[in-house]
Amino acid sequence: MNSSAEMILVKWNKMRKFGIEFEFVSDDRNHREFLKNIISNSLRDQGMNHHRAQVRDWEHTIDNDCIWVCKTDSSCGYEVCTPPLRGPNELKVLGKVIDALKENGARFDERCGLHVHLSLSDFTEEQMYVMLMYWVKIEHNVMNAHPEHRRRNTRYCPTAISRIQDWEAQERYSGYDLYRILRRHRGAINPSYWEQRKTIEWRMGEMSLDSESIKNRIRFLIWFVDVCKCLQEPPNLDLIDPKNMMLFLALMEDKSGITKTVFSPAIKSMRKWILDRMAEYTPTATDDNIRDKQIAKDLLKEQENSESINISMFSEEE
C-alpha cells in the first residue's frame, strides 16, 4: 500500500434504531413468565433498570419503549419483542439477554423465525423505494445465506422476487409500484409498516440464540439501508452475484493505494458473517448457485488473507 494513502475509518451507524422478534416453542402454558423472568434478571444484572419485561397476549406490539414484551404467537407458540434499541451499548445488552435465554434453555425449532425491524424515519419515500429496488437485486444472495428451511418458508417469508415475477418480466417498474406490491403481504422484506411507523421488517432469519450471529445480522441490515440511502434509483432490477454485492456495499478492500478503508472490528465480523453463510448455505442445485457459492468461498479466503489493522478507538461492538 502507498504510505501516503488516505486512511478511511468505517463503523456501522450507531444512531439507527432496531428491534428484534424472537420466536420460541414450549408445551408450558406459563412459558411467557419463564421468558420474562430470564430477561428481567439479565436486564437487572446489566444495570438496565429503566427497561423491564412484561407478559402480554398476542398483539401488534407498538409503543413499547423500554419494554421487552413476552407474548403468544400463533405460528409457533411464543414470542419476545424487544423495545426499540440503538447503538453499540444496547446491542451489547441485547447480546447478553440472548446469552441468558440460551443458558436457561429457551427452546425453538424450525417453525421459529427471527425478525429484524429498522427505523427509517430519516428516509424520504423516494429513498425507501430505492432501498427496496436494491434489495431485489441482492435478495437471492441474502436468502442463499440462510438454511434451506427458511428459503422454503413461502408462507411467512416469501421472497420479493417471487412476489413480483410477472411484473418484473414485463420490465416495467418504479419504486412506488414495487412498494405497493410488497406491502400487501408479509414477506422476506415487509414494508407494510412504513406509512404508520416509518419502519421496515426483515423476516427471513432463522431463529437462533447465537448472540454474535444476531448482532451481525442487525449490523448487516443497518449497513445495507445506509448504503442505499445515498444512492439513486438503479437502472434495472438485474440480480448481482456475491462479489458485486460486496462491491456495491463497499465491503471489499480498496487495492488502489489511493485510500485505505479500515473497518471496525464489528464490521469485519459482519463481513465475515455474510460470506461464511453464503459459502455454507448456498445450494448447489444450479450452475449459477455453484458459481455463487465458490465466489463466496474465494472472497472469504481473500478477506482472511488481507492486511489486518487494529484500531484501538473502536469498541468491539462498533
KEKE-3310 file (N, C-alpha, C; in steps of 0.2 Angstrom, whole numbers, plus 5000, padded with zeros to 4 digits):
npx = (5004:5002:5011:5007:4993:4976:4968:4953:4942:4929:4913:4898:4881:4877:4866:4854:4839:4834:4825:4820:4811:4809:4806:4798:4796:4786:4778:4773:4761:4764:4775:4778:4780:4791:4801:4800:4805:4819:4823:4821:4830:4842:4842:4842:4855:4863:4862:4851:4840:4830:4823:4811:4803:4788:4773:4761:4746:4744:4748:4749:4763:4766:4773:4781:4792:4807:4801:4801:4792:4784:4775:4761:4761:4755:4760:4770:4771:4777:4783:4796:4797:4808:4811:4812:4829:4846:4862:4879:4880:4867:4866:4875:4869:4858:4864:4868:4856:4851:4861:4858:4845:4848:4857:4848:4840:4829:4818:4818:4812:4812:4801:4801:4805:4816:4815:4819:4817:4819:4821:4817:4815:4822:4822:4816:4801:4805:4819:4816:4810:4820:4829:4821:4822:4836:4836:4829:4839:4849:4844:4843:4856:4857:4846:4851:4861:4855:4848:4840:4827:4822:4823:4813:4801:4788:4776:4777:4788:4790:4800:4804:4807:4799:4787:4785:4787:4780:4777:4790:4795:4789:4797:4793:4794:4793:4799:4788:4778:4784:4784:4771:4766:4774:4770:4758:4757:4765:4782:4799:4805:4797:4787:4776:4773:4778:4771:4764:4773:4785:4795:4804:4803:4812:4811:4817:4826:4832:4827:4838:4850:4862:4872:4882:4880:4867:4869:4877:4868:4860:4869:4872:4860:4858:4869:4866:4854:4859:4869:4861:4853:4861:4860:4855:4841:4841:4846:4840:4833:4841:4849:4863:4879:4888:4900:4899:4889:4896:4904:4896:4891:4902:4911:4922:4940:4949:4961:4968:4978:4976:4967:4964:4953:4948:4940:4930:4931:4918:4912:4921:4918:4905:4906:4913:4903:4892:4899:4903:4891:4885:4894:4892:4878:4873:4864:4867:4860:4859:4869:4872:4871:4881:4892:4890:4892:4905:4911:4908:4916:4929:4930:4929:4941:4950:4948:4952:4965:4969:4977:4977:4972:4973:4962:4962:4953:4940:4927:4923:4909:4907)
npy = (4994:5011:5023:5035:5035:5039:5036:5029:5027:5016:5012:5005:5012:5020:5027:5022:5015:4999:4984:4968:4952:4937:4920:4906:4889:4879:4868:4872:4882:4893:4899:4912:4918:4912:4916:4930:4931:4927:4937:4949:4947:4947:4960:4967:4963:4969:4982:4989:4996:5005:4998:4985:4968:4961:4952:4948:4946:4940:4952:4967:4974:4989:5006:5002:5007:5004:4992:4975:4963:4949:4937:4928:4918:4913:4906:4897:4897:4906:4922:4935:4952:4965:4981:4997:4998:5005:5008:5004:5000:4996:4986:4977:4974:4968:4956:4950:4947:4938:4928:4924:4919:4908:4901:4897:4888:4891:4887:4882:4879:4873:4879:4892:4909:4924:4940:4956:4973:4989:5007:5019:5032:5043:5043:5048:5045:5042:5038:5026:5018:5017:5009:4997:4993:4990:4980:4970:4967:4961:4951:4937:4933:4935:4927:4915:4914:4908:4894:4880:4877:4890:4896:4889:4893:4899:4903:4912:4920:4924:4927:4944:4943:4932:4937:4947:4942:4941:4954:4960:4953:4960:4971:4983:4995:5004:5013:5015:5007:4994:4995:4996:4983:4974:4978:4972:4959:4949:4947:4941:4953:4967:4980:4985:4992:5005:5017:5020:5018:5021:5011:4996:4979:4964:4947:4935:4928:4913:4906:4909:4907:4912:4924:4932:4930:4935:4949:4952:4951:4961:4972:4970:4973:4986:4992:4990:4997:5010:5012:5012:5023:5033:5032:5033:5029:5013:5007:4996:4980:4969:4955:4953:4945:4937:4944:4956:4961:4963:4973:4983:4986:4991:4984:4978:4976:4991:4992:5001:5009:5022:5026:5019:5009:5006:4994:4994:4982:4977:4978:4971:4958:4957:4957:4945:4936:4937:4932:4919:4913:4913:4905:4893:4890:4892:4884:4870:4867:4873:4878:4892:4894:4886:4893:4905:4901:4897:4909:4916:4908:4911:4924:4925:4918:4927:4939:4934:4933:4946:4962:4966:4978:4985:4995:5005:5014:5010:5001:4984:4982:4991)
npz = (5000:4996:5006:5008:5007:5010:5025:5029:5041:5046:5053:5059:5059:5073:5077:5071:5075:5080:5081:5088:5085:5093:5091:5100:5106:5116:5128:5139:5148:5155:5149:5144:5156:5161:5151:5153:5166:5164:5155:5163:5174:5167:5162:5174:5179:5171:5174:5168:5173:5169:5159:5157:5158:5151:5152:5139:5130:5112:5101:5090:5093:5098:5103:5114:5121:5130:5135:5136:5127:5131:5123:5116:5101:5086:5076:5081:5095:5106:5108:5109:5110:5107:5114:5105:5101:5101:5095:5100:5114:5118:5109:5114:5126:5121:5116:5128:5134:5125:5127:5140:5138:5131:5140:5149:5143:5134:5121:5104:5087:5069:5065:5070:5069:5066:5067:5061:5064:5057:5060:5048:5049:5045:5031:5015:5005:4993:4994:5002:4992:4983:4991:4992:4979:4977:4986:4980:4970:4977:4985:4982:4985:4999:5004:5000:5010:5021:5030:5022:5026:5029:5017:5010:5016:5012:5016:5027:5024:5010:4996:4989:4975:4971:4973:4963:4951:4938:4936:4935:4924:4914:4913:4918:4930:4945:4959:4968:4963:4966:4980:4983:4979:4987:5000:5002:5008:5021:5019:5015:5015:5023:5020:5025:5037:5035:5032:5043:5054:5050:5048:5043:5040:5041:5038:5036:5044:5052:5068:5082:5095:5095:5099:5093:5080:5078:5081:5071:5060:5062:5061:5047:5040:5044:5039:5025:5023:5025:5015:5004:5006:5001:4987:4970:4960:4954:4937:4933:4938:4938:4944:4955:4958:4972:4973:4967:4975:4987:4983:4979:4992:4997:5005:5001:5001:4997:4984:4977:4982:4984:4994:5010:5017:5033:5042:5057:5071:5073:5060:5052:5057:5054:5040:5038:5043:5034:5022:5026:5028:5016:5009:5016:5015:5003:4990:4979:4967:4955:4941:4942:4956:4961:4956:4963:4976:4976:4973:4985:4994:4989:4991:5005:5008:5003:5011:5023:5021:5019:5024:5041:5052:5067:5076:5090:5094:5092:5099:5103:5099:5090)
capx = (5000:5006:5012:5003:4986:4972:4965:4946:4939:4922:4910:4891:4878:4875:4860:4848:4835:4832:4821:4820:4806:4812:4800:4800:4791:4785:4772:4771:4757:4767:4781:4779:4783:4798:4805:4800:4810:4826:4825:4821:4836:4848:4842:4845:4862:4867:4860:4846:4834:4824:4820:4808:4800:4781:4769:4755:4743:4747:4746:4754:4766:4769:4773:4784:4798:4809:4798:4803:4786:4784:4768:4759:4762:4751:4764:4775:4769:4778:4787:4799:4798:4812:4809:4817:4836:4850:4869:4884:4879:4861:4867:4878:4864:4854:4868:4868:4850:4851:4865:4854:4840:4852:4859:4842:4836:4824:4818:4815:4813:4812:4795:4803:4809:4819:4813:4823:4814:4824:4818:4819:4812:4826:4822:4811:4798:4810:4824:4814:4809:4827:4831:4818:4824:4842:4835:4828:4845:4854:4840:4845:4862:4855:4842:4856:4865:4851:4846:4835:4820:4820:4822:4807:4796:4784:4770:4778:4793:4791:4805:4802:4807:4793:4780:4785:4790:4776:4778:4797:4796:4787:4802:4790:4794:4795:4799:4781:4775:4787:4782:4763:4766:4777:4767:4751:4758:4771:4787:4806:4806:4790:4787:4769:4773:4781:4767:4761:4778:4792:4800:4804:4804:4815:4808:4820:4831:4830:4828:4845:4852:4869:4871:4886:4876:4861:4872:4880:4863:4857:4874:4872:4854:4859:4874:4863:4850:4863:4872:4855:4851:4865:4861:4850:4837:4845:4843:4836:4832:4845:4852:4870:4882:4890:4906:4896:4885:4900:4907:4890:4890:4908:4914:4928:4946:4952:4968:4970:4983:4974:4964:4964:4947:4949:4934:4930:4930:4911:4911:4924:4914:4899:4908:4914:4897:4888:4902:4903:4884:4884:4898:4890:4871:4871:4863:4871:4856:4860:4876:4873:4872:4888:4897:4890:4895:4913:4913:4908:4922:4935:4930:4931:4948:4954:4947:4956:4972:4970:4980:4973:4975:4969:4961:4960:4947:4934:4925:4921:4903:4907)
capy = (5000:5018:5025:5042:5033:5042:5031:5030:5023:5015:5008:5005:5018:5019:5031:5019:5011:4992:4979:4960:4947:4930:4915:4901:4884:4876:4865:4875:4887:4898:4900:4919:4920:4910:4921:4937:4931:4927:4944:4953:4946:4949:4967:4970:4962:4974:4989:4992:4997:5008:4993:4979:4963:4961:4947:4951:4941:4942:4959:4970:4977:4996:5010:4998:5009:5001:4986:4968:4960:4941:4936:4922:4918:4908:4901:4893:4897:4912:4927:4940:4958:4969:4988:5000:4999:5009:5009:4998:4998:4992:4980:4973:4972:4963:4950:4947:4944:4932:4923:4922:4914:4901:4897:4895:4883:4893:4882:4884:4874:4876:4884:4898:4914:4929:4946:4962:4979:4995:5013:5023:5039:5048:5041:5050:5040:5040:5034:5020:5015:5015:5003:4991:4991:4987:4974:4965:4965:4957:4947:4930:4931:4935:4921:4909:4914:4905:4887:4878:4878:4897:4898:4887:4896:4903:4906:4918:4925:4923:4932:4949:4941:4928:4941:4952:4939:4943:4962:4961:4951:4965:4976:4989:4995:5010:5011:5015:5000:4989:4996:4994:4976:4971:4980:4969:4953:4949:4943:4942:4960:4968:4987:4987:4997:5011:5023:5021:5019:5023:5005:4991:4972:4958:4941:4929:4925:4908:4908:4907:4911:4914:4932:4936:4930:4940:4956:4953:4952:4968:4977:4970:4977:4994:4994:4990:5003:5016:5012:5013:5030:5038:5030:5035:5023:5009:5007:4990:4976:4964:4952:4953:4940:4939:4949:4963:4963:4966:4979:4988:4988:4994:4979:4975:4980:4995:4990:5006:5013:5029:5026:5013:5008:5002:4993:4992:4975:4974:4977:4965:4952:4956:4955:4938:4933:4936:4927:4912:4910:4912:4899:4887:4888:4892:4877:4868:4864:4875:4881:4899:4893:4883:4898:4910:4898:4897:4916:4917:4905:4914:4931:4924:4917:4934:4943:4931:4934:4953:4966:4967:4984:4986:5002:5005:5019:5006:4996:4978:4982:4996)
capz = (5000:4996:5013:5008:5006:5015:5029:5030:5046:5045:5058:5057:5061:5080:5078:5068:5079:5078:5086:5086:5087:5094:5092:5104:5107:5123:5130:5146:5147:5158:5146:5144:5163:5161:5147:5156:5172:5162:5153:5169:5178:5163:5162:5181:5180:5167:5176:5164:5177:5166:5155:5160:5154:5153:5149:5136:5124:5106:5098:5086:5098:5097:5109:5119:5123:5137:5137:5132:5128:5130:5121:5112:5094:5083:5071:5084:5102:5110:5105:5113:5105:5111:5113:5100:5103:5097:5097:5102:5121:5118:5105:5119:5131:5118:5116:5135:5135:5121:5130:5146:5136:5129:5146:5153:5140:5130:5116:5097:5082:5063:5064:5073:5065:5069:5063:5062:5062:5057:5059:5043:5050:5041:5024:5011:5002:4987:4997:5004:4986:4980:4995:4990:4972:4978:4990:4975:4966:4981:4989:4981:4989:5006:5005:5000:5016:5026:5029:5017:5029:5029:5010:5008:5020:5007:5019:5031:5022:5003:4993:4985:4968:4970:4973:4958:4945:4932:4935:4933:4917:4909:4913:4920:4937:4948:4966:4971:4961:4970:4987:4983:4978:4993:5007:5003:5012:5024:5015:5017:5017:5024:5021:5027:5042:5033:5032:5050:5059:5046:5049:5038:5044:5038:5041:5033:5048:5056:5075:5084:5101:5094:5100:5088:5073:5078:5081:5064:5056:5063:5058:5040:5038:5045:5034:5019:5022:5025:5009:4999:5007:4997:4980:4965:4958:4949:4930:4932:4944:4937:4950:4955:4961:4979:4973:4965:4981:4992:4980:4980:4999:4999:5010:4999:5002:4991:4982:4973:4985:4985:5000:5014:5021:5039:5045:5064:5072:5071:5053:5050:5060:5050:5033:5038:5044:5027:5017:5029:5027:5008:5007:5019:5014:4996:4987:4973:4963:4948:4939:4945:4963:4962:4955:4968:4982:4975:4974:4992:4997:4987:4994:5012:5009:5001:5016:5028:5019:5018:5029:5047:5056:5074:5078:5097:5096:5091:5104:5100:5096:5084)
cpx = (5004:5006:5008:4996:4982:4968:4958:4944:4932:4919:4902:4887:4875:4869:4854:4845:4834:4828:4821:4814:4809:4806:4803:4794:4791:4778:4769:4767:4759:4774:4783:4782:4790:4803:4805:4805:4817:4828:4826:4828:4842:4848:4845:4852:4866:4866:4855:4840:4828:4821:4817:4804:4792:4777:4763:4752:4746:4744:4751:4757:4769:4769:4776:4791:4801:4806:4799:4796:4786:4776:4767:4760:4759:4755:4768:4773:4770:4783:4790:4800:4802:4809:4814:4824:4840:4858:4873:4882:4873:4862:4871:4874:4860:4858:4868:4862:4849:4855:4862:4849:4843:4854:4854:4838:4830:4824:4815:4816:4813:4806:4796:4807:4812:4818:4817:4819:4819:4819:4821:4816:4816:4826:4816:4807:4802:4816:4822:4812:4815:4830:4828:4820:4831:4841:4834:4834:4850:4850:4842:4851:4861:4851:4846:4861:4860:4849:4841:4828:4818:4819:4815:4800:4792:4778:4771:4784:4795:4796:4801:4802:4801:4787:4780:4787:4786:4777:4785:4798:4794:4792:4798:4791:4796:4795:4793:4778:4777:4785:4775:4762:4768:4773:4760:4752:4765:4776:4794:4808:4798:4789:4780:4768:4775:4777:4765:4767:4785:4797:4799:4806:4807:4814:4811:4824:4828:4831:4835:4845:4859:4870:4876:4883:4871:4864:4874:4874:4860:4862:4873:4866:4855:4864:4871:4859:4854:4867:4866:4853:4854:4865:4855:4846:4841:4842:4839:4836:4836:4849:4860:4873:4885:4896:4903:4892:4890:4903:4902:4890:4897:4911:4920:4934:4947:4959:4971:4977:4982:4971:4965:4958:4949:4943:4935:4929:4923:4910:4915:4921:4908:4900:4909:4908:4893:4892:4902:4896:4883:4888:4895:4883:4869:4870:4867:4867:4856:4868:4877:4874:4879:4893:4896:4893:4902:4915:4914:4914:4928:4936:4932:4938:4952:4953:4951:4963:4974:4974:4975:4976:4970:4968:4958:4954:4941:4933:4923:4914:4902:4909)
cpy = (5006:5021:5032:5041:5036:5036:5033:5025:5022:5010:5009:5011:5017:5023:5027:5015:5004:4989:4972:4957:4940:4926:4909:4896:4882:4873:4868:4881:4894:4900:4907:4921:4918:4914:4928:4937:4931:4934:4949:4953:4948:4956:4970:4969:4966:4981:4993:4993:5001:5004:4987:4975:4963:4956:4950:4945:4944:4948:4961:4975:4984:5000:5006:5000:5007:4995:4980:4964:4953:4940:4929:4923:4912:4903:4896:4892:4903:4916:4932:4946:4963:4976:4991:5001:5003:5009:5003:4996:4994:4986:4975:4970:4967:4956:4947:4944:4938:4926:4920:4917:4908:4897:4894:4890:4885:4889:4885:4878:4877:4880:4891:4903:4919:4935:4952:4968:4985:5001:5016:5029:5044:5048:5045:5044:5037:5036:5027:5015:5012:5009:4997:4988:4987:4980:4968:4962:4960:4951:4939:4928:4931:4929:4915:4909:4911:4898:4886:4879:4885:4899:4895:4889:4901:4906:4912:4923:4923:4929:4938:4947:4937:4932:4946:4949:4941:4950:4963:4959:4956:4971:4983:4990:5003:5008:5011:5009:4995:4989:4994:4987:4972:4972:4976:4963:4953:4945:4943:4949:4963:4976:4989:4991:5004:5017:5025:5022:5021:5017:5000:4984:4967:4952:4934:4925:4919:4909:4905:4910:4911:4921:4935:4936:4935:4947:4957:4954:4959:4973:4976:4974:4984:4996:4995:4996:5010:5017:5015:5020:5035:5037:5033:5028:5019:5008:5001:4986:4969:4961:4952:4948:4942:4944:4956:4965:4966:4972:4985:4990:4991:4990:4976:4979:4985:4994:4995:5009:5020:5030:5019:5013:5003:5001:4992:4985:4973:4973:4972:4958:4951:4954:4947:4934:4931:4931:4920:4909:4909:4905:4893:4885:4888:4885:4876:4865:4867:4878:4888:4898:4890:4888:4903:4907:4898:4904:4918:4914:4909:4921:4930:4922:4923:4938:4941:4933:4942:4956:4967:4973:4985:4993:5003:5009:5016:5002:4990:4978:4987:4993)
cpz = (5000:5003:5013:5007:5011:5018:5030:5035:5046:5050:5056:5061:5068:5081:5075:5073:5076:5083:5083:5089:5087:5095:5095:5104:5114:5124:5136:5145:5150:5155:5145:5151:5163:5157:5150:5162:5169:5159:5158:5173:5174:5163:5168:5181:5176:5168:5172:5167:5174:5160:5159:5155:5156:5149:5146:5132:5118:5104:5093:5090:5095:5104:5115:5121:5130:5139:5133:5133:5126:5129:5117:5105:5091:5078:5075:5092:5106:5106:5110:5108:5109:5110:5108:5104:5099:5099:5099:5109:5121:5114:5110:5124:5128:5118:5123:5136:5131:5124:5136:5144:5134:5135:5150:5149:5136:5123:5109:5092:5075:5061:5066:5069:5069:5065:5065:5060:5062:5056:5053:5043:5046:5034:5021:5008:4996:4989:4999:4997:4983:4984:4993:4983:4973:4982:4985:4971:4970:4985:4988:4985:4997:5008:5005:5006:5022:5025:5025:5020:5029:5022:5007:5012:5016:5010:5023:5029:5014:5001:4989:4978:4967:4969:4967:4951:4938:4930:4932:4926:4912:4908:4914:4927:4939:4955:4970:4969:4965:4977:4987:4983:4985:5000:5008:5008:5015:5020:5019:5019:5017:5025:5023:5032:5041:5034:5039:5055:5056:5048:5044:5042:5039:5041:5039:5038:5052:5063:5077:5091:5101:5094:5095:5081:5073:5078:5074:5059:5056:5060:5050:5037:5039:5040:5027:5018:5021:5018:5004:5000:5003:4989:4976:4963:4953:4942:4929:4938:4943:4943:4950:4960:4968:4978:4972:4971:4986:4989:4981:4987:5002:5005:5007:5000:4996:4990:4978:4975:4986:4992:5004:5019:5027:5042:5053:5065:5071:5064:5050:5051:5055:5043:5033:5039:5038:5022:5020:5027:5020:5006:5010:5016:5007:4993:4981:4968:4956:4947:4942:4952:4965:4961:4960:4975:4982:4976:4981:4996:4995:4990:5002:5013:5007:5007:5022:5027:5019:5024:5035:5050:5062:5075:5085:5099:5095:5097:5100:5096:5090:5078)
residu = (MET:ASN:SER:SER:ALA:GLU:MET:ILE:LEU:VAL:LYS:TRP:ASN:LYS:MET:ARG:LYS:PHE:GLY:ILE:GLU:PHE:GLU:PHE:VAL:SER:ASP:ASP:ARG:ASN:HIS:ARG:GLU:PHE:LEU:LYS:ASN:ILE:ILE:SER:ASN:SER:LEU:ARG:ASP:GLN:GLY:MET:ASN:HIS:HIS:ARG:ALA:GLN:VAL:ARG:ASP:TRP:GLU:HIS:THR:ILE:ASP:ASN:ASP:CYS:ILE:TRP:VAL:CYS:LYS:THR:ASP:SER:SER:CYS:GLY:TYR:GLU:VAL:CYS:THR:PRO:PRO:LEU:ARG:GLY:PRO:ASN:GLU:LEU:LYS:VAL:LEU:GLY:LYS:VAL:ILE:ASP:ALA:LEU:LYS:GLU:ASN:GLY:ALA:ARG:PHE:ASP:GLU:ARG:CYS:GLY:LEU:HIS:VAL:HIS:LEU:SER:LEU:SER:ASP:PHE:THR:GLU:GLU:GLN:MET:TYR:VAL:MET:LEU:MET:TYR:TRP:VAL:LYS:ILE:GLU:HIS:ASN:VAL:MET:ASN:ALA:HIS:PRO:GLU:HIS:ARG:ARG:ARG:ASN:THR:ARG:TYR:CYS:PRO:THR:ALA:ILE:SER:ARG:ILE:GLN:ASP:TRP:GLU:ALA:GLN:GLU:ARG:TYR:SER:GLY:TYR:ASP:LEU:TYR:ARG:ILE:LEU:ARG:ARG:HIS:ARG:GLY:ALA:ILE:ASN:PRO:SER:TYR:TRP:GLU:GLN:ARG:LYS:THR:ILE:GLU:TRP:ARG:MET:GLY:GLU:MET:SER:LEU:ASP:SER:GLU:SER:ILE:LYS:ASN:ARG:ILE:ARG:PHE:LEU:ILE:TRP:PHE:VAL:ASP:VAL:CYS:LYS:CYS:LEU:GLN:GLU:PRO:PRO:ASN:LEU:ASP:LEU:ILE:ASP:PRO:LYS:ASN:MET:MET:LEU:PHE:LEU:ALA:LEU:MET:GLU:ASP:LYS:SER:GLY:ILE:THR:LYS:THR:VAL:PHE:SER:PRO:ALA:ILE:LYS:SER:MET:ARG:LYS:TRP:ILE:LEU:ASP:ARG:MET:ALA:GLU:TYR:THR:PRO:THR:ALA:THR:ASP:ASP:ASN:ILE:ARG:ASP:LYS:GLN:ILE:ALA:LYS:ASP:LEU:LEU:LYS:GLU:GLN:GLU:ASN:SER:GLU:SER:ILE:ASN:ILE:SER:MET:PHE:SER:GLU:GLU:GLU)
# end
